[in-house]
């Protein structure tokens, strides 16, 4: 699961606690925001969560393609199809 523009959202922490290693949750944001979040997590004792963070500029071509792919996967899910594997 990828959360784009995660900011200071606690979703990644909540998902990690709830689902453990049954899912991979990646928080993507601008490098400056991730540095701030890593600092805050370190102060709170959540250093390991920082390993699930990825720097991303949502204005880049790669990020735009990833967002389009995410939208397509949601569309397939809404149709009852699983776009991540052959049905």
CORCORNOR-V91883 format. One record per backbone hydrogen bond with DSSP energy under -0.5 kcal/mol. NH is the residue of the N-H (numbers start at 1). CO is the residue of the C=O. E is the energy in kcal/mol with one decimal. If there is no record, write none. Layout:
BEGIN
nh->NH co->CO e->E
nh->NH co->CO e->E
END
This chain:
BEGIN
nh->3 co->26 e->-3.0
nh->4 co->2 e->-0.7
nh->5 co->28 e->-1.0
nh->6 co->3 e->-0.6
nh->6 co->28 e->-2.0
nh->9 co->6 e->-2.2
nh->14 co->10 e->-2.5
nh->15 co->11 e->-3.2
nh->16 co->12 e->-2.4
nh->17 co->13 e->-2.2
nh->18 co->14 e->-2.4
nh->19 co->15 e->-3.2
nh->20 co->15 e->-0.5
nh->20 co->16 e->-1.6
nh->22 co->19 e->-2.2
nh->23 co->20 e->-0.8
nh->25 co->23 e->-0.5
nh->26 co->1 e->-3.4
nh->26 co->24 e->-0.6
nh->27 co->52 e->-2.2
nh->28 co->3 e->-3.0
nh->28 co->26 e->-0.6
nh->29 co->54 e->-1.7
nh->34 co->30 e->-2.3
nh->35 co->31 e->-2.4
nh->36 co->32 e->-1.9
nh->37 co->33 e->-2.6
nh->38 co->34 e->-3.0
nh->39 co->35 e->-2.1
nh->40 co->36 e->-2.2
nh->41 co->37 e->-3.0
nh->42 co->38 e->-2.5
nh->43 co->39 e->-2.0
nh->44 co->40 e->-1.5
nh->45 co->41 e->-0.6
nh->45 co->42 e->-0.8
nh->46 co->41 e->-3.6
nh->49 co->46 e->-1.1
nh->50 co->46 e->-0.7
nh->50 co->47 e->-1.1
nh->51 co->48 e->-1.4
nh->52 co->49 e->-1.9
nh->53 co->50 e->-1.4
nh->54 co->27 e->-2.8
nh->56 co->29 e->-2.4
nh->58 co->56 e->-0.7
nh->60 co->57 e->-2.7
nh->64 co->60 e->-2.3
nh->65 co->61 e->-2.3
nh->66 co->62 e->-2.3
nh->67 co->63 e->-2.4
nh->68 co->64 e->-2.1
nh->69 co->65 e->-2.3
nh->70 co->66 e->-2.4
nh->71 co->67 e->-2.2
nh->72 co->68 e->-2.2
nh->73 co->69 e->-2.5
nh->74 co->70 e->-2.2
nh->75 co->71 e->-2.2
nh->76 co->72 e->-2.4
nh->77 co->73 e->-2.5
nh->78 co->74 e->-2.4
nh->79 co->75 e->-1.2
nh->80 co->77 e->-1.7
nh->81 co->76 e->-2.9
nh->83 co->81 e->-0.8
nh->85 co->82 e->-1.1
END
